[in-house]
């Protein structure tokens, strides 16, 4: 079983930047996709971006050109760099990793980290 630990959330003024991280503890198996989601108060959880094992990234249109997701596969860690933040980016950010153990595929979520952007 893989456990994810997130860090890097906090409060920032509009126009500022934050970098989150999510590290997966895994002794066997391979982590493939590292996804990020966020959930604003009273809103459904929404996709933010992802990076696959080959480094290919995808982003939601709301964050494209402002957020950059990198990964360190040796450390099983994903790092979203969030720039030019605005109040609409406020919410709890969750990482989700997809991994394989043998022929089986699993998905696990991080505990979430709060990001608050003030105007």
N, C-alpha and C positions, 0 to 999 in steps of 0.2 A: 504494500500500500504506500502511496506517495502522499506526503503532507506538504502543503504549501504555506510559506510564511511571507507575508507582505510587509513592506515598510515604505516610508517616504512621504506619507500623506502629511497634510498640515494646512495652514491658512496663509493666503497670499493675496496681495492686491491685484486688481485687474492689470493685465499687461505683464505680470510676473511669470515665473517658471517654477516647476517642481519636477523632480525625478522620482518615480516610484521604482520599487524592485519587488520581485517575487521569486523566491527560491524554493525549489522542490527537493525534498529529501528522498532519494531513490538509490537503492543499492543494486537492484536488478532491473532490467528493462530499459526502455528508451523513451525519452520524452520527445514527442513530435511537435504538435502545435501548441503554441503559448498564446492564449487569447486574453484580451482585456475587455471588461464590461464595466458599466457604471449605472448607478441607480440614484436618481434625484428623489427628494421627498415626494411621496404621493404618485410617483411615476413608475412605469415598468422598467425592469433592467434592460439596458440597451448595449448593443455591440459598439466597442470603441475601435479596436484594431487587433491585429494578430501578426505573428511571425512564425513561419514554419521552420523545420530543421535545416532547410537549405538557405534560410535567411530571407525568403520572400515575404513581403509584408502586404497587408491589406488594412485600409482605414475606413472608418465611417466618414461620410462627406463633411460632417460637422467639425471634424478634427484634422482632416487632411491638410497638409502643409503647415500644421502647427505642432502635431505630435509626431515623434519618431520613436519606434520601438526597436530596440537592439536586444540581442541575446548572447549569453556566454554559455554555450552548451557544455563546456567542461565543468561549469559550476551550476548547471541546471537553473540558470537565472535569466529572467527577462527584465528589461529596463525600459519603461516608457519615459521618454523625455517630453515633458509637456510645456510648450512655450506659448507666449501671448495668451495666457489664460484669461477667461472672462467669466462673469457670474453664472452663465449657463453651463459652465463646466463643473459647477458645484455638485457634489454627490459622493456616494461611497463607491470606490473603485475596487473591482474584484478581478483577480487573475483566474484563469481556468486553463489547466494543462491537460492535454490528451497524451496518453502514454500506452505503450505495449508491454505486456509481460508474456513472453512466449507468443502464442497465437491469439491471445486475448487483448482487447483494447479497453481502456478505462479512461474516465474523465474525473478530475477532481478540482475543487474550487478552493481558493484562498479565503481567509476570514474577512477580507475587506479592509480598506483603509480610507479614512475620510479626507476629502479634499474640499476646502472652502475658499471661494474666490469672492472677495468683496469689491464693490465698485468704488 
